[in-house]
Amino acid sequence: MKAINLTVDEETWHAARRLAAERDTSVSALVREYLQSLTHGFVGEDLRQREALAHALQACRAEVGVKPTRARTYAGR
């Protein structure tokens, strides 16, 4: 395994430590699993599909608890 250095702001660091504790793991393990999902989870997938999925996930996170309008739900179809 290779070791890497990563710089994050204090808020992100504390949030990552809390999440790791909740999952009974380490921050290193969280980062490792995330990077593995990015690099191994999409083997053979088209870049546009990855970008669309990332965009959809970001939109979901931004609107938790907000009911989308009909127009937004069917936009782009």
C-alpha positions as CSV (number, residue, x, y, z in Angstrom):
1,M,0.0,0.0,0.0
2,K,1.1,3.6,-0.7
3,A,0.8,6.3,2.0
4,I,-0.5,9.7,0.9
5,N,-0.8,13.1,2.6
6,L,-4.2,14.9,2.4
7,T,-5.0,18.4,3.5
8,V,-8.5,19.3,4.6
9,D,-10.1,22.1,6.6
10,E,-10.8,21.7,10.3
11,E,-14.5,21.3,9.9
12,T,-14.1,18.5,7.3
13,W,-11.6,16.8,9.5
14,H,-13.8,16.8,12.6
15,A,-16.8,15.7,10.5
16,A,-14.8,12.8,9.1
17,R,-13.6,11.8,12.5
18,R,-17.2,11.7,13.8
19,L,-18.3,9.7,10.8
20,A,-15.5,7.2,11.2
21,A,-16.3,6.8,14.9
22,E,-20.0,6.2,14.1
23,R,-18.9,3.5,11.6
24,D,-16.3,2.1,14.0
25,T,-13.5,2.7,11.5
26,S,-10.7,5.2,10.8
27,V,-10.6,8.3,8.6
28,S,-7.9,6.6,6.5
29,A,-10.3,3.7,5.9
30,L,-13.1,6.1,4.9
31,V,-10.8,7.8,2.4
32,R,-9.5,4.5,1.1
33,E,-13.0,3.1,0.6
34,Y,-14.1,6.3,-1.2
35,L,-11.1,6.3,-3.5
36,Q,-11.6,2.6,-4.3
37,S,-15.3,3.2,-5.1
38,L,-14.2,6.0,-7.5
39,T,-11.5,4.1,-9.2
40,H,-13.0,0.5,-9.2
41,G,-16.7,1.1,-9.1
42,F,-17.0,2.3,-12.6
43,V,-14.6,0.1,-14.5
44,G,-15.6,0.2,-18.2
45,E,-18.3,2.9,-17.6
46,D,-18.5,5.9,-19.8
47,L,-17.2,9.2,-18.3
48,R,-20.5,10.9,-19.1
49,Q,-22.4,8.3,-17.1
50,R,-20.0,8.9,-14.1
51,E,-20.6,12.7,-14.4
52,A,-24.3,12.2,-14.6
53,L,-24.4,10.0,-11.5
54,A,-22.2,12.5,-9.6
55,H,-24.5,15.3,-10.6
56,A,-27.6,13.4,-9.6
57,L,-26.1,12.5,-6.2
58,Q,-25.1,16.1,-5.6
59,A,-28.7,17.3,-6.5
60,C,-30.1,14.8,-4.1
61,R,-27.9,16.0,-1.3
62,A,-28.7,19.6,-1.9
63,E,-32.5,19.0,-1.8
64,V,-33.0,16.6,1.1
65,G,-36.4,17.3,2.5
66,V,-37.5,19.5,-0.4
67,K,-40.2,18.2,-2.7
68,P,-39.2,18.8,-6.3
69,T,-41.5,20.6,-8.7
70,R,-43.0,18.6,-11.5
71,A,-41.0,20.7,-14.0
72,R,-37.7,19.9,-12.2
73,T,-38.6,16.2,-11.9
74,Y,-39.1,15.9,-15.7
75,A,-36.5,18.4,-16.8
76,G,-34.1,17.1,-19.5
77,R,-36.4,14.3,-20.6
